[in-house]
Amino acid sequence: MRKKLRLGIMGGTFDPIHYGHLVAAEEALVQFNLDRVVFMPTGIPVRKTHRSVTSAEHRYLMTVIATASNPDFEVSRMEVDRPGATYTVDTMLALRAQHGASAELYFITGADAVWEILTWKDSERLADVCTFIAATRPGYDLSRFEQDEVARHINVEFMEVPALAISSTDIRDRIGSRRPVRYLLPEAVAAYIAKNDLYRSGV
C-alpha cells in the first residue's frame, strides 16, 4: 500500500533567505519524517506593510539558489505568481487540492508567528487543512502557549532550532551598514545580493 505523502511547507518572505530558514527546514524534514520540504516565498505579503519588500522575483531566485544543493528541498512559485495579496489559507487549500485528502500537510513557521495565527484569514479552515510546526530557540518558554486559547484551536508541534538567532532583518541592516554577513547565509545568496545591489539602502 502506498504510504501517505508527508509534505512540509516552509512559508516566508525570505528577504533574504538565511541559514536559520535552512536549518529549520532540515530539522522539520528529519524530526517529522517528511518526504520533502517546499519553500514558498510570499508574493505580496499582507503583514509586511510597515516596510518595502524586495521584489518577489529576487526573493524567489535567492531561495532557489540557497536550496539547490538539497534534493529534499524544492521551491514553489505558487504565491509569487498569484495576483493580489498572499494568504496562507489559499496556498494550503491549493496544495490540498493538488495532493489529495490523504496527504499530510505541515506548515513550518517561527514560534512567534503562532500567536498571530488566529488573526490570519480563515484561520479555522487553515487549521483543518494542516498541522503547524513552530520552530523555537533552545530554552523557549512553551508554558504560555499551553495556557493560551491558540492551543485549543490549532494543532501545533514545536521543535528547537539553534540557528534561529539569525534574522533577515539583521542581515538587511548589516548589508545596509556594510557590516559582514558571512556565515549567516549561503555564500551564493550573498553573491546574488551583491550582484543585484540589494539592501544597500538599509531597507
Helices and strands as residue ranges (DSSP letters): E 6-12, H 19-31, E 36-41, H 56-67, E 73-75, H 78-81, H 88-99, E 104-110, H 111-114, G 117-119, H 123-129, E 131-136, H 143-147, H 150-153, E 156-160, G 162-165, H 168-176, H 187-195
